[in-house]
Amino acid sequence: MSKYTFLFVLLALFSSCKDMDKNTEAEDQMKDEPTLEGAWELVSFLNYDSDGVADTINSTNDYKQMKMYSKSKIMWSRLRTGDSLDWFGVGDYTFKDGVLTEVLDYGSKAMNNRIKDNSRFQFEIEITDSTFTQIEVDSLGNRIYAENYKRIE
């Protein structure tokens, strides 16, 4: 074997080891990112105006909401004791680059009326291991409304 062939083989081995290290680092970073998988309970709502947060409304025993996420599925339910309507929805979701997109397949009778017109709901999202906030924005990118959740499982 010539010394150039030996150097080429050595360089190729060294390069492949570096690529393996990069892949392992990228996989480790992905594991460290918070995930939506699990069960979440609504803590509060935020309403926005042109100056920022205008109003915070805490969840109560008369108004509860939960969301449950698997790897690709979403299911949520809402209890409003003063409302005779049931509220729930089931569908798929994606979460990427700070954007949560939920595409609902079906829901309660009241929700199915909304799904007929639009089954896709998109939100900005801020997430930690134990909390997340989904933020609805208008067509100009202005924040309108947000829901704050805490992880319960």
N, C-alpha and C positions, 0 to 999 in steps of 0.2 A: 504494500500500500504506500502510495506516495505521501509526502508530508502535506501536500495541498489537499488531498482527499481526506486525510486524517483531520486537518484543520476544519474542513468543510463539515464533516460529520460531527465534530466537537461543537462547532458553532450551531448546527441544526439542533443538537440535543439541548444546548444551553437555551436557545430561543424557545423551544417547545416547553421547557420547564418554566420559563418566564410567563408564557401564555397560560399555563396551568395555574400559576400563582394569581394572575389577573382574574381568571375565571372564578377562582375560589374567593377572592376578595369581593368580586361583584355579587356572588351568591350570598356571602356573609352580610353585605350591606343590605340586600333585599330582605333578608331575614330580620334585620334590625328595624325595618320600616314598620310603623303601626299598620294593622290590618283591620278591616271592618268586620271580619268573621267573628260572630258571637251574638250575644243579646244585649240590647241597649234600651235604656229607659229615658224618656223625655224629661228634662229638668226644667227648661224654660224656653220662652220665645223671645226674639228680639224684633222690634219694628224699627226700620230706618227712615230717616228723612234726609234732606240735603246736607245737614250738618253731621250726620253719623247716626249712632244709636239714639232713637227717640224714646223708646219705651221697652221695658223688660217685664215680661209676665211669667211668673213662676207656675209650674205645673201644680195641680192640686188633686185631692182624691176624687173630685168631681170631673176632672179632665186628665186622663192618663193616655199615654201613647207608648208603644213599644215597637222596636224594629229588630228583626233577626236576619242576619246575613250568613249564608254558607259561602262556599268558594265562588258561586256565580248567581245564587238565588237570593231574593229579598222577599220578606213577608212582614207586613206591619199591621197593627190593629190600634184602634182608638176607642176610648170610652169617654163619652160625654153624657153624664147622668141626666142632664136637662134636655137631651136630644133623643127623639124616638128613632133616629136613623142609626143603623150599624155602619161602621167605617172600618174597612180593611182592604188590603191590596196584596197581590202576589205577582211576582215576575222575575225578570233577570236584572242584573246590574253590572256595571263596570266602574272601576275606580282607578283613575290614571292621571298623573300630573295635576293633582289638586282639583280634579273634576269628578263628581259622582253623577252617573247617569243611570236612572232607573227606568226600565221599560216594563210596564205592567201588562200582564196577560188578562187578568180578571180581578174582580174585587166585589165588595158589597154592592147592593143595588145602586146606592147613591154614587159610589166610586165608578161603577160601570158606566154611568151617564157621563162622567168626566172622561173616562178612557175612550169612549166613542169618538170624542173630539180630538183627544191628544193622549196617547198612552206613554209618551216619553217625557220624563221629568229630569231636568239637568240642574245641578247645583255646584257652586264652589264648595270646597270642603276644607276644613281645618281639623286635623286629627292628632291625638296623642294616643298612648297606650290605653288610657282610661276615659277619654272624652272625645267627642267630635261635634262639630258644628256644621250643619248644612245650610248654605246661604243661597236664597233665590235672588237672581238679578234680572233686571229688565233688559230690553233689546239694546239699550245704550250701555249696559254694563254697570248700572247703578244698583246698589244693594237695596232690596225691598224688605226682606223678611228673613229670619233665620230660626232654626230649631237647634237647641243645645241638648246633647245626650250624654249620659254617663254609662259606662260599661257595667253590666250587672252579671255577665258571665263570659 
